[in-house]
């Protein structure tokens, strides 16, 4: 019987230099050969999932933007876009609180022009996304986003930003003073749950693999959950099984542990 495996990207499928271990590629290919379904399940919005090497591994679908975008076979099945008035509020609050922001959408990203000068991730976004990475020049009716992320700088009023936005968003704090804002009631878990309901998949047949704070919900929801050896302590605590580090054949070993390959 086919199983459904949902993989986080960063820190799980590839490292901080976006290098995918050969053993991970081997595991994905063998899963497909055995008839299992493989999905990317990322905090990244779909517009920022475009690596040919990654997508070339042949995933059956993508759960992106922490569950706010679900697609399968290249067809979008589910999409939640923030309302214009809420986007206006987000831009205003973060500007007033001096927090540079990346507004993350299914096609485009809008990025603050100031505040990211020392951020290598933003440099990567402009290089990787090309014309779909746009400078943020205030609110525009063309802005369509699922979620957003911001940096906490020494001059930022993060306390105020969190207070003004926490009624609409879950606030996920990452290492390096990066904060991810995800619409309330949504997560990687809700994306997986939506797909399970849509395709009548038994939750017991799902597996989730992750390493960080925005993986906790899916690690708790999935029938079987796996934390990478390089995962945070919280992710390891939430998981059913802890595999080895990403560069110590972590994915391959986890799939072998469960008899999937």
C-alpha positions in Angstrom: 0.0 0.0 0.0 1.3 3.5 -0.9 2.4 5.7 1.9 2.5 9.5 1.7 5.8 11.2 2.8 6.0 14.9 3.4 9.5 16.4 3.4 10.5 19.8 4.8 13.2 21.4 2.5 15.7 23.5 4.5 17.8 21.5 6.9 16.0 18.3 5.8 16.4 17.7 2.1 19.2 20.2 1.6 21.6 22.1 3.8 22.3 25.8 4.3 24.2 25.9 1.0 21.2 24.2 -0.8 23.2 21.0 -1.3 21.2 17.8 -1.5 23.1 14.7 -0.3 23.3 11.9 -2.9 21.9 9.5 -0.3 18.8 11.7 -0.1 18.3 11.6 -3.9 18.7 7.9 -3.8 16.0 7.6 -1.1 13.5 9.7 -3.0 14.0 7.7 -6.2 13.6 4.4 -4.3 10.4 5.6 -2.6 8.9 6.4 -6.0 10.0 3.0 -7.4 8.2 1.4 -4.4 5.0 3.2 -5.3 5.0 5.8 -2.4 3.9 9.4 -2.9 6.4 12.1 -2.0 5.7 15.8 -1.3 7.6 18.9 -0.5 6.1 20.4 2.7 7.8 23.8 3.3 7.4 27.1 5.0 8.6 28.6 1.8 5.9 30.0 -0.4 5.5 28.4 -3.8 7.2 31.3 -5.6 10.4 30.5 -3.7 10.4 26.7 -4.5 11.9 26.6 -8.0 15.2 24.8 -7.8 15.5 22.5 -10.9 17.6 20.1 -8.9 15.1 19.8 -6.1 11.9 19.7 -8.3 13.7 17.3 -10.7 13.6 14.6 -8.0 10.0 14.1 -9.1 7.9 14.9 -6.1 4.2 14.2 -6.6 3.2 17.5 -5.1 3.9 20.6 -2.9 2.5 21.8 0.3 3.9 25.4 0.5 3.6 28.5 2.7 3.0 26.5 5.8 -0.1 24.8 4.5 -1.6 27.8 2.6 -0.8 26.4 -0.8 -1.4 22.8 -1.9 -0.7 21.4 -5.4 -0.4 18.0 -6.9 0.8 17.1 -10.4 1.4 20.8 -11.1 -2.3 21.6 -10.4 -3.2 24.0 -7.5 -5.8 22.3 -5.3 -5.9 24.8 -2.4 -4.7 28.4 -2.0 -5.2 30.9 0.8 -4.3 34.5 0.0 -4.3 37.3 2.6 -7.0 39.9 2.3 -5.8 43.3 0.9 -6.7 45.2 4.1 -4.6 42.8 6.1 -1.7 43.2 3.8 -2.0 47.0 4.2 -1.9 46.6 7.9 1.2 44.3 7.8 3.1 46.7 5.6 2.2 49.6 7.8 3.0 47.9 11.1 6.3 46.5 10.1 7.4 49.8 8.5 6.6 51.7 11.7 8.3 49.0 13.8 11.4 49.1 11.6 11.4 45.4 10.6 12.3 44.6 7.0 9.9 42.1 5.5 9.7 39.5 2.8 6.0 39.2 1.6 5.8 35.7 0.3 3.4 34.7 -2.5 2.7 31.8 -4.9 4.4 33.6 -7.7 6.1 36.8 -6.5 7.8 38.0 -3.4 8.0 41.6 -2.3 11.1 42.6 -0.4 11.9 45.7 1.7 14.4 47.9 0.0 16.2 48.7 3.3 17.3 46.6 6.2 18.4 43.5 4.4 21.8 44.7 3.2 23.6 42.1 5.3 21.2 39.3 4.8 22.5 36.5 2.5 19.1 34.9 2.2 17.7 38.0 0.5 20.6 38.2 -1.9 19.7 34.6 -2.7 16.1 35.5 -3.3 16.9 38.1 -5.9 19.3 35.7 -7.6 17.0 32.7 -7.5 13.7 34.4 -8.3 14.8 36.9 -10.8 12.0 39.1 -12.0 9.5 37.6 -9.6 11.4 39.1 -6.6 10.3 42.7 -6.4 11.2 45.6 -4.2 8.5 46.6 -1.8 7.5 50.2 -2.3 4.4 50.3 -0.1 1.1 48.7 -0.6 0.1 47.7 -4.1 -3.2 46.0 -5.2 -1.1 43.5 -7.2 0.4 42.1 -4.0 -0.9 38.5 -3.5 0.7 36.7 -0.6 0.2 33.6 1.6 2.4 34.7 4.5 5.5 36.8 5.3 8.8 36.8 7.2 10.7 39.7 8.9 14.0 40.4 10.5 14.5 41.8 14.0 17.1 44.5 13.9 18.7 46.3 16.9 16.4 49.3 16.2 13.2 47.2 15.6 10.2 47.4 17.9 9.5 43.7 17.7 7.3 43.8 20.9 4.9 46.2 19.3 4.9 44.3 15.9 4.1 41.1 17.7 1.4 42.7 19.8 -0.4 44.2 16.8 -0.2 41.2 14.5 -0.6 38.2 16.9 -4.4 38.2 16.6 -4.2 37.3 12.9 -0.9 35.4 12.8 1.1 32.7 14.5 4.5 34.1 15.2 7.3 31.6 14.7 10.7 32.7 16.0 13.7 31.2 14.2 17.4 31.3 14.9 19.2 34.4 13.6 16.5 36.9 14.6 14.2 35.8 11.8 10.4 35.8 12.5 7.9 33.9 10.4 4.2 35.1 10.4 1.7 32.4 9.4 -2.1 33.0 9.2 -3.8 31.8 12.4 -5.2 28.3 12.1 -2.8 27.3 9.3 0.4 25.3 9.4 2.1 22.5 7.5 -0.2 20.1 9.4 -3.4 21.8 8.1 -2.0 21.6 4.6 -1.4 17.8 5.0 -4.8 17.5 6.6 -6.5 19.3 3.8 -4.8 16.9 1.3 -5.8 13.9 3.3 -9.4 14.9 3.4 -9.4 15.9 -0.3 -7.9 12.5 -1.4 -9.4 10.4 1.4 -5.9 9.4 2.6 -5.7 7.6 6.0 -3.7 9.8 8.4 -2.0 6.6 9.6 -0.4 6.3 6.1 1.3 9.7 6.3 5.0 10.4 7.3 6.5 13.8 8.0 10.2 14.7 8.1 11.5 18.0 9.4 14.0 19.8 11.6 12.7 23.1 12.9 10.0 25.2 14.6 7.6 25.4 11.7 7.7 21.6 11.5 6.3 20.9 14.9 2.6 20.8 13.9 3.2 18.4 11.1 5.4 16.2 13.2 2.6 16.0 15.7 -0.1 15.4 13.1 1.4 12.8 10.8 0.9 9.1 11.4 4.6 8.8 11.7 7.1 11.6 12.3 10.8 11.9 11.8 13.2 14.6 13.0 16.6 15.0 11.4 19.7 14.5 13.5 20.5 18.2 13.0 17.0 19.2 14.1 16.1 21.5 17.0 15.5 20.0 20.4 11.8 20.8 20.1 11.5 19.0 16.8 13.3 15.9 18.1 11.0 15.9 21.1 7.9 16.1 18.9 9.0 13.3 16.6 8.4 9.6 16.8 11.8 8.8 15.4 15.1 10.8 15.3 17.3 9.9 12.3 20.9 10.9 11.7 22.2 14.2 10.4 21.4 15.4 6.9 25.0 14.7 5.8 25.0 11.3 7.6 22.4 9.7 5.3 19.5 10.9 7.6 16.7 10.6 5.0 17.9 7.3 3.6 18.3 5.8 7.1 14.8 7.0 8.1 13.1 5.5 5.1 15.0 2.2 5.7 14.0 2.3 9.3 10.3 2.3 8.4 10.7 -0.3 5.6 9.7 2.2 3.0 12.7 1.4 0.8 
